[in-house]
Amino acid sequence: MHSRPDTGPAPVQLAFGNQVYDRALALAEQGKDANQIAKVLCDQDPEGYNYGIGVILGGDGKPAATSSTLLEYTVAELQRCDRGGYANSAVLMEEVKQAALAWQRVPGEYWDRFTLALPSDAGTGAVMSAVEAALILSPGLDTLGVEELGWPAYKTIARVVRVQYREHPEDAVIGGEGVLPVYQSGPMNTTGRVRGPEVIRSRAEAAAQSGVPVVLDRAYAGFEFARLLASHGYDEVMRRSYELQLRPFIETGARFCLAASPTKAFVTFSLRPSGLLLVYEPDAARRNEVANVLGAIIRARGSSFEHPVTRAFAKAMAQDLVRFEGEHAESMRRVADAEEQWRALVRGTPIEPLFSEEYAGLFRNPQARKGAAARIYDQHIYPVFSGDRCRQNVTGIPEDEELARKHVAVFAAECFQST
């Protein structure tokens, strides 16, 4: 359920903004969540600018073009669907695993320690399956431990798998009796915060000591270093991302379930292929158990026989990784360009810290001042309001310089980053 925004109504003279705010409250009463509310409100406003949608937008406000690689492979796969049989990517799994690990820049010497599964429903499916796998592999866990201000769907996942849910401070090492840690392995969704190497190393060491297979949610691989793409190149960006996010867990001998999403990287939002679940097991004696657990989970969720788009995705990963990586670079380039545009416009404002090197990725989530919702709506701007937070998709910024300056000024006046 979407909680009533703490940003409050605005003065009566903001007639349009107050009307939109009232509609937001009515949608919340109907059970719409914060993301759905932002979309409905923006769709109802012909002059609306969507800062809430969780996709990569161009400077014209339209979603980025879908991966041409996956479209091409999907069309070819659909042409093979003229008979009513079942099909999957079983014969390609080793090649897909190697491609996925190469994309993540994991050194080849570790590849045999990973087991791959292709759960349906992109990154969400990968995270859900990762949680299920960790719970089976480590009996006795009864609580999902997550970072505060993280992905709202974690709470839903905890409810569905029937475990408790607990939020921990942003830089905390999550642990304790019966707790399954879930860490975002990249810029935080929804805040954009990038954890420092000391925090990640501490988390890896604790995971290794506990023996619990922690979940690493990797929806934004490489995006924490997108600003370096033009100067350092794609391979270096991905290598740095691996070094920061994954290497500490491998080096310490931690067990982990890596849930990687193709959605933001390759722009596959509308096609919705499978996610990539890569379970790292340093103990060779336990790898058959991992394979059996993943097989059971995939069978139970109906992913043993795959949708045509997932089969197309598997083939493209195995055969055309270079093209996918080119599309990933384009996604990061758009985010980096948008971040640079924001960075120039927020100097000297309360939200300037959100565009330092400590933040990256698609979203920022500052606190909003009382009455901010209606005042921002009054300018036909639609971020996501939840509690006292105002989440903004950085790629929503228009390419028109005057309009971009106006939008940023509105956010800078109505939002602030607390220390």
Stockholm file with secondary structure:
# STOCKHOLM 1.0

chainA/1-419         MHSRPDTGPAPVQLAFGNQVYDRALALAEQGKDANQIAKVLCDQDPEGYNYGIGVILGGDGKPAATSSTLLEYTVAELQRCDRGGYANSAVLMEEVKQAALAWQRVPGEYWDRFTLALPSDAGTGAVMSAVEAALILSPGLDTLGVEELGWPAYKTIARVVRVQYREHPEDAVIGGEGVLPVYQSGPMNTTGRVRGPEVIRSRAEAAAQSGVPVVLDRAYAGFEFARLLASHGYDEVMRRSYELQLRPFIETGARFCLAASPTKAFVTFSLRPSGLLLVYEPDAARRNEVANVLGAIIRARGSSFEHPVTRAFAKAMAQDLVRFEGEHAESMRRVADAEEQWRALVRGTPIEPLFSEEYAGLFRNPQARKGAAARIYDQHIYPVFSGDRCRQNVTGIPEDEELARKHVAVFAAECFQST
#=GR chainA/1-419 SS CCCCCTTCCCCTTCHHHHHHHHHHHHHHHTTCCHHHHHHHHHHTCTTCEESCCSSCBCTTSSBCCCCHHHHHHHHHHHTTCSSCCCCCCGGGHHHHHHHHHHHTTCCGGGGGGEEEECCSSHHHHHHHHHHHHHHHHSTTCCEEEEETTCCTHHHHHHHHTTCEEEEECTTCCCCCTTEEEEEESSSCTTTCBCCCHHHHHHHHHHHHHHCCCEEEEESSTTGGGGGGHHHHCHHHHHHHHHHHHTHHHHHTTCCEEEEECSHHHHTCTTTCCBCEEEEECCCGGGHHHHHHHHHHHHHHTTCSSCCHHHHHHHHHHHHCHHHHHHHHHHHHHHHHHHHHHHHHHSTTSTTGGGGSTTBCSSEECCEECTTHHHHHHTTTEECEEETTEEEEEGGGSCSSHHHHHHHHHHHHHHEECCC
#=GC SS_cons         CCCCCTTCCCCTTCHHHHHHHHHHHHHHHTTCCHHHHHHHHHHTCTTCEESCCSSCBCTTSSBCCCCHHHHHHHHHHHTTCSSCCCCCCGGGHHHHHHHHHHHTTCCGGGGGGEEEECCSSHHHHHHHHHHHHHHHHSTTCCEEEEETTCCTHHHHHHHHTTCEEEEECTTCCCCCTTEEEEEESSSCTTTCBCCCHHHHHHHHHHHHHHCCCEEEEESSTTGGGGGGHHHHCHHHHHHHHHHHHTHHHHHTTCCEEEEECSHHHHTCTTTCCBCEEEEECCCGGGHHHHHHHHHHHHHHTTCSSCCHHHHHHHHHHHHCHHHHHHHHHHHHHHHHHHHHHHHHHSTTSTTGGGGSTTBCSSEECCEECTTHHHHHHTTTEECEEETTEEEEEGGGSCSSHHHHHHHHHHHHHHEECCC
//
